[in-house]
Amino acid sequence: MLTVMGIKANNIKVDFSSATAEVTKHTASNPRRITKIEVVMSLSSKISGKNKKILEHTANTCPVHYSLHLDIEKAIMFNRVL
């Protein structure tokens, strides 16, 4: 997600250098599998609201997001930090 967001940010001339992502997985047993992926993206507060929406859309439509099995719950959150 960060990769495609970084490419988009570069295309729209947005400084994306301070962006981070924290990923947490939740698992179940019998059979052992991932049931939920939580991603917390932290973006600079200097990114405008318009560009933040563009980057969020880019993250939510990235190939990785669509490649995860439909049974895996995906929780993607975006924070703005200084």
mmCIF file of the N, C-alpha and C atoms, coordinates in Angstrom:
data_MODEL
# 
_entry.id   MODEL 
# 
loop_
_atom_site.group_PDB 
_atom_site.id 
_atom_site.type_symbol 
_atom_site.label_atom_id 
_atom_site.label_alt_id 
_atom_site.label_comp_id 
_atom_site.label_asym_id 
_atom_site.label_entity_id 
_atom_site.label_seq_id 
_atom_site.pdbx_PDB_ins_code 
_atom_site.Cartn_x 
_atom_site.Cartn_y 
_atom_site.Cartn_z 
_atom_site.occupancy 
_atom_site.B_iso_or_equiv 
_atom_site.pdbx_formal_charge 
_atom_site.auth_seq_id 
_atom_site.auth_comp_id 
_atom_site.auth_asym_id 
_atom_site.auth_atom_id 
_atom_site.pdbx_PDB_model_num 
ATOM 1   N N  . MET A 1 1  ? 0.822   -1.191  0.000  1.00 0.00 ? 1  MET A N  1 
ATOM 2   C CA . MET A 1 1  ? 0.000   0.000   0.000  1.00 0.00 ? 1  MET A CA 1 
ATOM 3   C C  . MET A 1 1  ? 0.865   1.253   0.000  1.00 0.00 ? 1  MET A C  1 
ATOM 4   N N  . LEU A 1 2  ? 1.889   1.250   0.856  1.00 0.00 ? 2  LEU A N  1 
ATOM 5   C CA . LEU A 1 2  ? 2.762   2.425   0.899  1.00 0.00 ? 2  LEU A CA 1 
ATOM 6   C C  . LEU A 1 2  ? 3.452   2.651   -0.442 1.00 0.00 ? 2  LEU A C  1 
ATOM 7   N N  . THR A 1 3  ? 3.778   1.571   -1.135 1.00 0.00 ? 3  THR A N  1 
ATOM 8   C CA . THR A 1 3  ? 4.455   1.715   -2.428 1.00 0.00 ? 3  THR A CA 1 
ATOM 9   C C  . THR A 1 3  ? 3.574   2.440   -3.436 1.00 0.00 ? 3  THR A C  1 
ATOM 10  N N  . VAL A 1 4  ? 2.336   1.978   -3.604 1.00 0.00 ? 4  VAL A N  1 
ATOM 11  C CA . VAL A 1 4  ? 1.463   2.624   -4.588 1.00 0.00 ? 4  VAL A CA 1 
ATOM 12  C C  . VAL A 1 4  ? 1.081   4.033   -4.137 1.00 0.00 ? 4  VAL A C  1 
ATOM 13  N N  . MET A 1 5  ? 0.951   4.239   -2.828 1.00 0.00 ? 5  MET A N  1 
ATOM 14  C CA . MET A 1 5  ? 0.673   5.589   -2.328 1.00 0.00 ? 5  MET A CA 1 
ATOM 15  C C  . MET A 1 5  ? 1.862   6.507   -2.608 1.00 0.00 ? 5  MET A C  1 
ATOM 16  N N  . GLY A 1 6  ? 3.077   5.987   -2.432 1.00 0.00 ? 6  GLY A N  1 
ATOM 17  C CA . GLY A 1 6  ? 4.277   6.776   -2.711 1.00 0.00 ? 6  GLY A CA 1 
ATOM 18  C C  . GLY A 1 6  ? 4.391   7.150   -4.175 1.00 0.00 ? 6  GLY A C  1 
ATOM 19  N N  . ILE A 1 7  ? 4.044   6.216   -5.051 1.00 0.00 ? 7  ILE A N  1 
ATOM 20  C CA . ILE A 1 7  ? 4.061   6.496   -6.492 1.00 0.00 ? 7  ILE A CA 1 
ATOM 21  C C  . ILE A 1 7  ? 3.045   7.584   -6.819 1.00 0.00 ? 7  ILE A C  1 
ATOM 22  N N  . LYS A 1 8  ? 1.837   7.461   -6.267 1.00 0.00 ? 8  LYS A N  1 
ATOM 23  C CA . LYS A 1 8  ? 0.795   8.470   -6.508 1.00 0.00 ? 8  LYS A CA 1 
ATOM 24  C C  . LYS A 1 8  ? 1.232   9.819   -5.942 1.00 0.00 ? 8  LYS A C  1 
ATOM 25  N N  . ALA A 1 9  ? 1.790   9.816   -4.733 1.00 0.00 ? 9  ALA A N  1 
ATOM 26  C CA . ALA A 1 9  ? 2.247   11.066  -4.113 1.00 0.00 ? 9  ALA A CA 1 
ATOM 27  C C  . ALA A 1 9  ? 3.293   11.746  -4.993 1.00 0.00 ? 9  ALA A C  1 
ATOM 28  N N  . ASN A 1 10 ? 4.203   10.971  -5.538 1.00 0.00 ? 10 ASN A N  1 
ATOM 29  C CA . ASN A 1 10 ? 5.217   11.522  -6.430 1.00 0.00 ? 10 ASN A CA 1 
ATOM 30  C C  . ASN A 1 10 ? 4.565   12.135  -7.667 1.00 0.00 ? 10 ASN A C  1 
ATOM 31  N N  . ASN A 1 11 ? 3.556   11.462  -8.211 1.00 0.00 ? 11 ASN A N  1 
ATOM 32  C CA . ASN A 1 11 ? 2.865   11.955  -9.409 1.00 0.00 ? 11 ASN A CA 1 
ATOM 33  C C  . ASN A 1 11 ? 2.120   13.262  -9.155 1.00 0.00 ? 11 ASN A C  1 
ATOM 34  N N  . ILE A 1 12 ? 1.593   13.428  -7.936 1.00 0.00 ? 12 ILE A N  1 
ATOM 35  C CA . ILE A 1 12 ? 0.837   14.650  -7.633 1.00 0.00 ? 12 ILE A CA 1 
ATOM 36  C C  . ILE A 1 12 ? 1.679   15.659  -6.844 1.00 0.00 ? 12 ILE A C  1 
ATOM 37  N N  . LYS A 1 13 ? 2.992   15.397  -6.790 1.00 0.00 ? 13 LYS A N  1 
ATOM 38  C CA . LYS A 1 13 ? 3.959   16.328  -6.169 1.00 0.00 ? 13 LYS A CA 1 
ATOM 39  C C  . LYS A 1 13 ? 3.685   16.559  -4.679 1.00 0.00 ? 13 LYS A C  1 
ATOM 40  N N  . VAL A 1 14 ? 3.470   15.460  -3.938 1.00 0.00 ? 14 VAL A N  1 
ATOM 41  C CA . VAL A 1 14 ? 3.221   15.529  -2.497 1.00 0.00 ? 14 VAL A CA 1 
ATOM 42  C C  . VAL A 1 14 ? 4.388   14.863  -1.782 1.00 0.00 ? 14 VAL A C  1 
ATOM 43  N N  . ASP A 1 15 ? 4.912   15.520  -0.736 1.00 0.00 ? 15 ASP A N  1 
ATOM 44  C CA . ASP A 1 15 ? 5.980   14.933  0.077  1.00 0.00 ? 15 ASP A CA 1 
ATOM 45  C C  . ASP A 1 15 ? 5.387   13.807  0.923  1.00 0.00 ? 15 ASP A C  1 
ATOM 46  N N  . PHE A 1 16 ? 5.831   12.601  0.648  1.00 0.00 ? 16 PHE A N  1 
ATOM 47  C CA . PHE A 1 16 ? 5.306   11.406  1.305  1.00 0.00 ? 16 PHE A CA 1 
ATOM 48  C C  . PHE A 1 16 ? 6.372   10.741  2.175  1.00 0.00 ? 16 PHE A C  1 
ATOM 49  N N  . SER A 1 17 ? 7.502   11.434  2.360  1.00 0.00 ? 17 SER A N  1 
ATOM 50  C CA . SER A 1 17 ? 8.674   10.825  2.997  1.00 0.00 ? 17 SER A CA 1 
ATOM 51  C C  . SER A 1 17 ? 8.469   10.440  4.457  1.00 0.00 ? 17 SER A C  1 
ATOM 52  N N  . SER A 1 18 ? 7.521   11.052  5.149  1.00 0.00 ? 18 SER A N  1 
ATOM 53  C CA . SER A 1 18 ? 7.327   10.731  6.569  1.00 0.00 ? 18 SER A CA 1 
ATOM 54  C C  . SER A 1 18 ? 6.203   9.723   6.806  1.00 0.00 ? 18 SER A C  1 
ATOM 55  N N  . ALA A 1 19 ? 5.602   9.210   5.749  1.00 0.00 ? 19 ALA A N  1 
ATOM 56  C CA . ALA A 1 19 ? 4.482   8.269   5.897  1.00 0.00 ? 19 ALA A CA 1 
ATOM 57  C C  . ALA A 1 19 ? 4.956   6.942   6.492  1.00 0.00 ? 19 ALA A C  1 
ATOM 58  N N  . THR A 1 20 ? 4.133   6.389   7.369  1.00 0.00 ? 20 THR A N  1 
ATOM 59  C CA . THR A 1 20 ? 4.419   5.083   7.959  1.00 0.00 ? 20 THR A CA 1 
ATOM 60  C C  . THR A 1 20 ? 3.146   4.242   7.970  1.00 0.00 ? 20 THR A C  1 
ATOM 61  N N  . ALA A 1 21 ? 3.325   2.949   8.146  1.00 0.00 ? 21 ALA A N  1 
ATOM 62  C CA . ALA A 1 21 ? 2.191   2.035   8.280  1.00 0.00 ? 21 ALA A CA 1 
ATOM 63  C C  . ALA A 1 21 ? 2.501   1.041   9.391  1.00 0.00 ? 21 ALA A C  1 
ATOM 64  N N  . GLU A 1 22 ? 1.534   0.838   10.264 1.00 0.00 ? 22 GLU A N  1 
ATOM 65  C CA . GLU A 1 22 ? 1.649   -0.170  11.316 1.00 0.00 ? 22 GLU A CA 1 
ATOM 66  C C  . GLU A 1 22 ? 0.617   -1.250  11.003 1.00 0.00 ? 22 GLU A C  1 
ATOM 67  N N  . VAL A 1 23 ? 1.077   -2.482  10.870 1.00 0.00 ? 23 VAL A N  1 
ATOM 68  C CA . VAL A 1 23 ? 0.207   -3.585  10.467 1.00 0.00 ? 23 VAL A CA 1 
ATOM 69  C C  . VAL A 1 23 ? 0.075   -4.584  11.612 1.00 0.00 ? 23 VAL A C  1 
ATOM 70  N N  . THR A 1 24 ? -1.165  -4.968  11.897 1.00 0.00 ? 24 THR A N  1 
ATOM 71  C CA . THR A 1 24 ? -1.449  -5.979  12.916 1.00 0.00 ? 24 THR A CA 1 
ATOM 72  C C  . THR A 1 24 ? -2.301  -7.064  12.276 1.00 0.00 ? 24 THR A C  1 
ATOM 73  N N  . LYS A 1 25 ? -1.917  -8.310  12.513 1.00 0.00 ? 25 LYS A N  1 
ATOM 74  C CA . LYS A 1 25 ? -2.721  -9.418  11.983 1.00 0.00 ? 25 LYS A CA 1 
ATOM 75  C C  . LYS A 1 25 ? -3.403  -10.134 13.139 1.00 0.00 ? 25 LYS A C  1 
ATOM 76  N N  . HIS A 1 26 ? -4.589  -10.626 12.872 1.00 0.00 ? 26 HIS A N  1 
ATOM 77  C CA . HIS A 1 26 ? -5.350  -11.417 13.836 1.00 0.00 ? 26 HIS A CA 1 
ATOM 78  C C  . HIS A 1 26 ? -5.518  -12.803 13.229 1.00 0.00 ? 26 HIS A C  1 
ATOM 79  N N  . THR A 1 27 ? -5.306  -13.827 14.037 1.00 0.00 ? 27 THR A N  1 
ATOM 80  C CA . THR A 1 27 ? -5.366  -15.187 13.519 1.00 0.00 ? 27 THR A CA 1 
ATOM 81  C C  . THR A 1 27 ? -6.429  -16.021 14.226 1.00 0.00 ? 27 THR A C  1 
ATOM 82  N N  . ALA A 1 28 ? -6.768  -17.113 13.588 1.00 0.00 ? 28 ALA A N  1 
ATOM 83  C CA . ALA A 1 28 ? -7.696  -18.096 14.156 1.00 0.00 ? 28 ALA A CA 1 
ATOM 84  C C  . ALA A 1 28 ? -7.069  -19.473 13.959 1.00 0.00 ? 28 ALA A C  1 
ATOM 85  N N  . SER A 1 29 ? -7.608  -20.457 14.653 1.00 0.00 ? 29 SER A N  1 
ATOM 86  C CA . SER A 1 29 ? -7.086  -21.815 14.503 1.00 0.00 ? 29 SER A CA 1 
ATOM 87  C C  . SER A 1 29 ? -8.161  -22.733 13.930 1.00 0.00 ? 29 SER A C  1 
ATOM 88  N N  . ASN A 1 30 ? -7.722  -23.902 13.540 1.00 0.00 ? 30 ASN A N  1 
ATOM 89  C CA . ASN A 1 30 ? -8.616  -24.950 13.006 1.00 0.00 ? 30 ASN A CA 1 
ATOM 90  C C  . ASN A 1 30 ? -9.440  -24.508 11.811 1.00 0.00 ? 30 ASN A C  1 
ATOM 91  N N  . PRO A 1 31 ? -8.873  -24.259 10.674 1.00 0.00 ? 31 PRO A N  1 
ATOM 92  C CA . PRO A 1 31 ? -7.443  -24.273 10.393 1.00 0.00 ? 31 PRO A CA 1 
ATOM 93  C C  . PRO A 1 31 ? -6.802  -22.936 10.753 1.00 0.00 ? 31 PRO A C  1 
ATOM 94  N N  . ARG A 1 32 ? -5.502  -22.978 11.002 1.00 0.00 ? 32 ARG A N  1 
ATOM 95  C CA . ARG A 1 32 ? -4.774  -21.756 11.352 1.00 0.00 ? 32 ARG A CA 1 
ATOM 96  C C  . ARG A 1 32 ? -4.784  -20.837 10.136 1.00 0.00 ? 32 ARG A C  1 
ATOM 97  N N  . ARG A 1 33 ? -5.235  -19.615 10.357 1.00 0.00 ? 33 ARG A N  1 
ATOM 98  C CA . ARG A 1 33 ? -5.351  -18.670 9.243  1.00 0.00 ? 33 ARG A CA 1 
ATOM 99  C C  . ARG A 1 33 ? -5.404  -17.239 9.777  1.00 0.00 ? 33 ARG A C  1 
ATOM 100 N N  . ILE A 1 34 ? -5.174  -16.302 8.891  1.00 0.00 ? 34 ILE A N  1 
ATOM 101 C CA . ILE A 1 34 ? -5.327  -14.883 9.220  1.00 0.00 ? 34 ILE A CA 1 
ATOM 102 C C  . ILE A 1 34 ? -6.792  -14.530 9.013  1.00 0.00 ? 34 ILE A C  1 
ATOM 103 N N  . THR A 1 35 ? -7.397  -13.901 10.015 1.00 0.00 ? 35 THR A N  1 
ATOM 104 C CA . THR A 1 35 ? -8.809  -13.527 9.918  1.00 0.00 ? 35 THR A CA 1 
ATOM 105 C C  . THR A 1 35 ? -9.008  -12.035 9.697  1.00 0.00 ? 35 THR A C  1 
ATOM 106 N N  . LYS A 1 36 ? -8.026  -11.239 10.128 1.00 0.00 ? 36 LYS A N  1 
ATOM 107 C CA . LYS A 1 36 ? -8.178  -9.784  10.015 1.00 0.00 ? 36 LYS A CA 1 
ATOM 108 C C  . LYS A 1 36 ? -6.803  -9.141  9.903  1.00 0.00 ? 36 LYS A C  1 
ATOM 109 N N  . ILE A 1 37 ? -6.722  -8.140  9.067  1.00 0.00 ? 37 ILE A N  1 
ATOM 110 C CA . ILE A 1 37 ? -5.518  -7.318  8.926  1.00 0.00 ? 37 ILE A CA 1 
ATOM 111 C C  . ILE A 1 37 ? -5.912  -5.886  9.258  1.00 0.00 ? 37 ILE A C  1 
ATOM 112 N N  . GLU A 1 38 ? -5.197  -5.288  10.203 1.00 0.00 ? 38 GLU A N  1 
ATOM 113 C CA . GLU A 1 38 ? -5.408  -3.875  10.529 1.00 0.00 ? 38 GLU A CA 1 
ATOM 114 C C  . GLU A 1 38 ? -4.182  -3.097  10.069 1.00 0.00 ? 38 GLU A C  1 
ATOM 115 N N  . VAL A 1 39 ? -4.412  -2.028  9.344  1.00 0.00 ? 39 VAL A N  1 
ATOM 116 C CA . VAL A 1 39 ? -3.324  -1.167  8.886  1.00 0.00 ? 39 VAL A CA 1 
ATOM 117 C C  . VAL A 1 39 ? -3.641  0.253   9.340  1.00 0.00 ? 39 VAL A C  1 
ATOM 118 N N  . VAL A 1 40 ? -2.705  0.842   10.083 1.00 0.00 ? 40 VAL A N  1 
ATOM 119 C CA . VAL A 1 40 ? -2.844  2.235   10.498 1.00 0.00 ? 40 VAL A CA 1 
ATOM 120 C C  . VAL A 1 40 ? -1.781  3.025   9.746  1.00 0.00 ? 40 VAL A C  1 
ATOM 121 N N  . MET A 1 41 ? -2.236  3.846   8.815  1.00 0.00 ? 41 MET A N  1 
ATOM 122 C CA . MET A 1 41 ? -1.350  4.699   8.031  1.00 0.00 ? 41 MET A CA 1 
ATOM 123 C C  . MET A 1 41 ? -1.226  6.049   8.724  1.00 0.00 ? 41 MET A C  1 
ATOM 124 N N  . SER A 1 42 ? -0.007  6.513   8.857  1.00 0.00 ? 42 SER A N  1 
ATOM 125 C CA . SER A 1 42 ? 0.221   7.843   9.419  1.00 0.00 ? 42 SER A CA 1 
ATOM 126 C C  . SER A 1 42 ? 0.793   8.725   8.321  1.00 0.00 ? 42 SER A C  1 
ATOM 127 N N  . LEU A 1 43 ? 0.071   9.805   8.037  1.00 0.00 ? 43 LEU A N  1 
ATOM 128 C CA . LEU A 1 43 ? 0.459   10.738  6.981  1.00 0.00 ? 43 LEU A CA 1 
ATOM 129 C C  . LEU A 1 43 ? 0.728   12.104  7.587  1.00 0.00 ? 43 LEU A C  1 
ATOM 130 N N  . SER A 1 44 ? 1.571   12.872  6.945  1.00 0.00 ? 44 SER A N  1 
ATOM 131 C CA . SER A 1 44 ? 1.896   14.213  7.414  1.00 0.00 ? 44 SER A CA 1 
ATOM 132 C C  . SER A 1 44 ? 0.657   15.102  7.429  1.00 0.00 ? 44 SER A C  1 
ATOM 133 N N  . SER A 1 45 ? 0.538   15.898  8.475  1.00 0.00 ? 45 SER A N  1 
ATOM 134 C CA . SER A 1 45 ? -0.578  16.849  8.560  1.00 0.00 ? 45 SER A CA 1 
ATOM 135 C C  . SER A 1 45 ? -0.435  17.962  7.523  1.00 0.00 ? 45 SER A C  1 
ATOM 136 N N  . LYS A 1 46 ? 0.723   18.044  6.880  1.00 0.00 ? 46 LYS A N  1 
ATOM 137 C CA . LYS A 1 46 ? 0.941   19.061  5.845  1.00 0.00 ? 46 LYS A CA 1 
ATOM 138 C C  . LYS A 1 46 ? 0.275   18.682  4.517  1.00 0.00 ? 46 LYS A C  1 
ATOM 139 N N  . ILE A 1 47 ? -0.152  17.431  4.389  1.00 0.00 ? 47 ILE A N  1 
ATOM 140 C CA . ILE A 1 47 ? -0.832  16.996  3.165  1.00 0.00 ? 47 ILE A CA 1 
ATOM 141 C C  . ILE A 1 47 ? -2.254  17.556  3.182  1.00 0.00 ? 47 ILE A C  1 
ATOM 142 N N  . SER A 1 48 ? -2.638  18.206  2.107  1.00 0.00 ? 48 SER A N  1 
ATOM 143 C CA . SER A 1 48 ? -3.971  18.821  2.042  1.00 0.00 ? 48 SER A CA 1 
ATOM 144 C C  . SER A 1 48 ? -5.064  17.758  2.115  1.00 0.00 ? 48 SER A C  1 
ATOM 145 N N  . GLY A 1 49 ? -6.254  18.193  2.484  1.00 0.00 ? 49 GLY A N  1 
ATOM 146 C CA . GLY A 1 49 ? -7.397  17.291  2.552  1.00 0.00 ? 49 GLY A CA 1 
ATOM 147 C C  . GLY A 1 49 ? -7.669  16.609  1.222  1.00 0.00 ? 49 GLY A C  1 
ATOM 148 N N  . LYS A 1 50 ? -7.567  17.380  0.137  1.00 0.00 ? 50 LYS A N  1 
ATOM 149 C CA . LYS A 1 50 ? -7.798  16.829  -1.203 1.00 0.00 ? 50 LYS A CA 1 
ATOM 150 C C  . LYS A 1 50 ? -6.789  15.732  -1.521 1.00 0.00 ? 50 LYS A C  1 
ATOM 151 N N  . ASN A 1 51 ? -5.507  16.000  -1.261 1.00 0.00 ? 51 ASN A N  1 
ATOM 152 C CA . ASN A 1 51 ? -4.475  15.013  -1.561 1.00 0.00 ? 51 ASN A CA 1 
ATOM 153 C C  . ASN A 1 51 ? -4.550  13.814  -0.618 1.00 0.00 ? 51 ASN A C  1 
ATOM 154 N N  . LYS A 1 52 ? -4.975  14.037  0.619  1.00 0.00 ? 52 LYS A N  1 
ATOM 155 C CA . LYS A 1 52 ? -5.154  12.931  1.561  1.00 0.00 ? 52 LYS A CA 1 
ATOM 156 C C  . LYS A 1 52 ? -6.226  11.979  1.028  1.00 0.00 ? 52 LYS A C  1 
ATOM 157 N N  . LYS A 1 53 ? -7.324  12.533  0.507  1.00 0.00 ? 53 LYS A N  1 
ATOM 158 C CA . LYS A 1 53 ? -8.392  11.691  -0.056 1.00 0.00 ? 53 LYS A CA 1 
ATOM 159 C C  . LYS A 1 53 ? -7.879  10.894  -1.256 1.00 0.00 ? 53 LYS A C  1 
ATOM 160 N N  . ILE A 1 54 ? -7.073  11.529  -2.090 1.00 0.00 ? 54 ILE A N  1 
ATOM 161 C CA . ILE A 1 54 ? -6.496  10.840  -3.251 1.00 0.00 ? 54 ILE A CA 1 
ATOM 162 C C  . ILE A 1 54 ? -5.621  9.677   -2.790 1.00 0.00 ? 54 ILE A C  1 
ATOM 163 N N  . LEU A 1 55 ? -4.780  9.920   -1.783 1.00 0.00 ? 55 LEU A N  1 
ATOM 164 C CA . LEU A 1 55 ? -3.882  8.876   -1.290 1.00 0.00 ? 55 LEU A CA 1 
ATOM 165 C C  . LEU A 1 55 ? -4.650  7.754   -0.591 1.00 0.00 ? 55 LEU A C  1 
ATOM 166 N N  . GLU A 1 56 ? -5.697  8.102   0.141  1.00 0.00 ? 56 GLU A N  1 
ATOM 167 C CA . GLU A 1 56 ? -6.528  7.080   0.785  1.00 0.00 ? 56 GLU A CA 1 
ATOM 168 C C  . GLU A 1 56 ? -7.192  6.195   -0.270 1.00 0.00 ? 56 GLU A C  1 
ATOM 169 N N  . HIS A 1 57 ? -7.711  6.816   -1.320 1.00 0.00 ? 57 HIS A N  1 
ATOM 170 C CA . HIS A 1 57 ? -8.337  6.047   -2.406 1.00 0.00 ? 57 HIS A CA 1 
ATOM 171 C C  . HIS A 1 57 ? -7.308  5.121   -3.057 1.00 0.00 ? 57 HIS A C  1 
ATOM 172 N N  . THR A 1 58 ? -6.105  5.631   -3.252 1.00 0.00 ? 58 THR A N  1 
ATOM 173 C CA . THR A 1 58 ? -5.032  4.826   -3.840 1.00 0.00 ? 58 THR A CA 1 
ATOM 174 C C  . THR A 1 58 ? -4.744  3.607   -2.972 1.00 0.00 ? 58 THR A C  1 
ATOM 175 N N  . ALA A 1 59 ? -4.675  3.797   -1.663 1.00 0.00 ? 59 ALA A N  1 
ATOM 176 C CA . ALA A 1 59 ? -4.415  2.677   -0.745 1.00 0.00 ? 59 ALA A CA 1 
ATOM 177 C C  . ALA A 1 59 ? -5.540  1.654   -0.787 1.00 0.00 ? 59 ALA A C  1 
ATOM 178 N N  . ASN A 1 60 ? -6.764  2.137   -0.786 1.00 0.00 ? 60 ASN A N  1 
ATOM 179 C CA . ASN A 1 60 ? -7.917  1.236   -0.734 1.00 0.00 ? 60 ASN A CA 1 
ATOM 180 C C  . ASN A 1 60 ? -8.196  0.514   -2.047 1.00 0.00 ? 60 ASN A C  1 
ATOM 181 N N  . THR A 1 61 ? -7.517  0.913   -3.112 1.00 0.00 ? 61 THR A N  1 
ATOM 182 C CA . THR A 1 61 ? -7.705  0.253   -4.408 1.00 0.00 ? 61 THR A CA 1 
ATOM 183 C C  . THR A 1 61 ? -6.409  -0.373  -4.922 1.00 0.00 ? 61 THR A C  1 
ATOM 184 N N  . CYS A 1 62 ? -5.444  -0.565  -4.040 1.00 0.00 ? 62 CYS A N  1 
ATOM 185 C CA . CYS A 1 62 ? -4.155  -1.122  -4.467 1.00 0.00 ? 62 CYS A CA 1 
ATOM 186 C C  . CYS A 1 62 ? -4.276  -2.624  -4.735 1.00 0.00 ? 62 CYS A C  1 
ATOM 187 N N  . PRO A 1 63 ? -3.373  -3.183  -5.531 1.00 0.00 ? 63 PRO A N  1 
ATOM 188 C CA . PRO A 1 63 ? -3.426  -4.607  -5.864 1.00 0.00 ? 63 PRO A CA 1 
ATOM 189 C C  . PRO A 1 63 ? -3.359  -5.528  -4.639 1.00 0.00 ? 63 PRO A C  1 
ATOM 190 N N  . VAL A 1 64 ? -2.595  -5.160  -3.633 1.00 0.00 ? 64 VAL A N  1 
ATOM 191 C CA . VAL A 1 64 ? -2.489  -6.004  -2.435 1.00 0.00 ? 64 VAL A CA 1 
ATOM 192 C C  . VAL A 1 64 ? -3.842  -6.099  -1.740 1.00 0.00 ? 64 VAL A C  1 
ATOM 193 N N  . HIS A 1 65 ? -4.521  -4.987  -1.621 1.00 0.00 ? 65 HIS A N  1 
ATOM 194 C CA . HIS A 1 65 ? -5.835  -4.960  -0.974 1.00 0.00 ? 65 HIS A CA 1 
ATOM 195 C C  . HIS A 1 65 ? -6.782  -5.932  -1.666 1.00 0.00 ? 65 HIS A C  1 
ATOM 196 N N  . TYR A 1 66 ? -6.762  -5.949  -2.991 1.00 0.00 ? 66 TYR A N  1 
ATOM 197 C CA . TYR A 1 66 ? -7.647  -6.825  -3.754 1.00 0.00 ? 66 TYR A CA 1 
ATOM 198 C C  . TYR A 1 66 ? -7.140  -8.268  -3.828 1.00 0.00 ? 66 TYR A C  1 
ATOM 199 N N  . SER A 1 67 ? -5.877  -8.505  -3.497 1.00 0.00 ? 67 SER A N  1 
ATOM 200 C CA . SER A 1 67 ? -5.311  -9.851  -3.569 1.00 0.00 ? 67 SER A CA 1 
ATOM 201 C C  . SER A 1 67 ? -5.568  -10.677 -2.316 1.00 0.00 ? 67 SER A C  1 
ATOM 202 N N  . LEU A 1 68 ? -5.895  -10.016 -1.213 1.00 0.00 ? 68 LEU A N  1 
ATOM 203 C CA . LEU A 1 68 ? -6.186  -10.748 0.020  1.00 0.00 ? 68 LEU A CA 1 
ATOM 204 C C  . LEU A 1 68 ? -7.514  -11.480 -0.119 1.00 0.00 ? 68 LEU A C  1 
ATOM 205 N N  . HIS A 1 69 ? -7.589  -12.652 0.458  1.00 0.00 ? 69 HIS A N  1 
ATOM 206 C CA . HIS A 1 69 ? -8.803  -13.468 0.376  1.00 0.00 ? 69 HIS A CA 1 
ATOM 207 C C  . HIS A 1 69 ? -10.004 -12.693 0.906  1.00 0.00 ? 69 HIS A C  1 
ATOM 208 N N  . LEU A 1 70 ? -11.152 -12.908 0.308  1.00 0.00 ? 70 LEU A N  1 
ATOM 209 C CA . LEU A 1 70 ? -12.370 -12.189 0.699  1.00 0.00 ? 70 LEU A CA 1 
ATOM 210 C C  . LEU A 1 70 ? -12.773 -12.444 2.145  1.00 0.00 ? 70 LEU A C  1 
ATOM 211 N N  . ASP A 1 71 ? -12.374 -13.591 2.711  1.00 0.00 ? 71 ASP A N  1 
ATOM 212 C CA . ASP A 1 71 ? -12.714 -13.904 4.101  1.00 0.00 ? 71 ASP A CA 1 
ATOM 213 C C  . ASP A 1 71 ? -11.886 -13.117 5.110  1.00 0.00 ? 71 ASP A C  1 
ATOM 214 N N  . ILE A 1 72 ? -10.807 -12.494 4.662  1.00 0.00 ? 72 ILE A N  1 
ATOM 215 C CA . ILE A 1 72 ? -9.959  -11.713 5.565  1.00 0.00 ? 72 ILE A CA 1 
ATOM 216 C C  . ILE A 1 72 ? -10.542 -10.311 5.700  1.00 0.00 ? 72 ILE A C  1 
ATOM 217 N N  . GLU A 1 73 ? -10.878 -9.948  6.935  1.00 0.00 ? 73 GLU A N  1 
ATOM 218 C CA . GLU A 1 73 ? -11.384 -8.599  7.196  1.00 0.00 ? 73 GLU A CA 1 
ATOM 219 C C  . GLU A 1 73 ? -10.221 -7.619  7.082  1.00 0.00 ? 73 GLU A C  1 
ATOM 220 N N  . LYS A 1 74 ? -10.465 -6.509  6.410  1.00 0.00 ? 74 LYS A N  1 
ATOM 221 C CA . LYS A 1 74 ? -9.432  -5.492  6.216  1.00 0.00 ? 74 LYS A CA 1 
ATOM 222 C C  . LYS A 1 74 ? -9.878  -4.193  6.875  1.00 0.00 ? 74 LYS A C  1 
ATOM 223 N N  . ALA A 1 75 ? -9.113  -3.731  7.852  1.00 0.00 ? 75 ALA A N  1 
ATOM 224 C CA . ALA A 1 75 ? -9.408  -2.466  8.527  1.00 0.00 ? 75 ALA A CA 1 
ATOM 225 C C  . ALA A 1 75 ? -8.255  -1.512  8.234  1.00 0.00 ? 75 ALA A C  1 
ATOM 226 N N  . ILE A 1 76 ? -8.529  -0.516  7.404  1.00 0.00 ? 76 ILE A N  1 
ATOM 227 C CA . ILE A 1 76 ? -7.508  0.450   7.013  1.00 0.00 ? 76 ILE A CA 1 
ATOM 228 C C  . ILE A 1 76 ? -7.877  1.794   7.629  1.00 0.00 ? 76 ILE A C  1 
ATOM 229 N N  . MET A 1 77 ? -6.967  2.350   8.432  1.00 0.00 ? 77 MET A N  1 
ATOM 230 C CA . MET A 1 77 ? -7.212  3.633   9.088  1.00 0.00 ? 77 MET A CA 1 
ATOM 231 C C  . MET A 1 77 ? -6.110  4.620   8.709  1.00 0.00 ? 77 MET A C  1 
ATOM 232 N N  . PHE A 1 78 ? -6.472  5.882   8.658  1.00 0.00 ? 78 PHE A N  1 
ATOM 233 C CA . PHE A 1 78 ? -5.527  6.925   8.286  1.00 0.00 ? 78 PHE A CA 1 
ATOM 234 C C  . PHE A 1 78 ? -5.466  7.972   9.389  1.00 0.00 ? 78 PHE A C  1 
ATOM 235 N N  . ASN A 1 79 ? -4.244  8.276   9.839  1.00 0.00 ? 79 ASN A N  1 
ATOM 236 C CA . ASN A 1 79 ? -4.016  9.318   10.839 1.00 0.00 ? 79 ASN A CA 1 
ATOM 237 C C  . ASN A 1 79 ? -3.172  10.414  10.216 1.00 0.00 ? 79 ASN A C  1 
ATOM 238 N N  . ARG A 1 80 ? -3.331  11.605  10.737 1.00 0.00 ? 80 ARG A N  1 
ATOM 239 C CA . ARG A 1 80 ? -2.468  12.709  10.318 1.00 0.00 ? 80 ARG A CA 1 
ATOM 240 C C  . ARG A 1 80 ? -1.594  13.084  11.498 1.00 0.00 ? 80 ARG A C  1 
ATOM 241 N N  . VAL A 1 81 ? -0.308  13.141  11.263 1.00 0.00 ? 81 VAL A N  1 
ATOM 242 C CA . VAL A 1 81 ? 0.654   13.467  12.314 1.00 0.00 ? 81 VAL A CA 1 
ATOM 243 C C  . VAL A 1 81 ? 1.518   14.639  11.869 1.00 0.00 ? 81 VAL A C  1 
ATOM 244 N N  . LEU A 1 82 ? 2.128   15.280  12.826 1.00 0.00 ? 82 LEU A N  1 
ATOM 245 C CA . LEU A 1 82 ? 2.998   16.422  12.514 1.00 0.00 ? 82 LEU A CA 1 
ATOM 246 C C  . LEU A 1 82 ? 4.262   15.989  11.830 1.00 0.00 ? 82 LEU A C  1 
# 
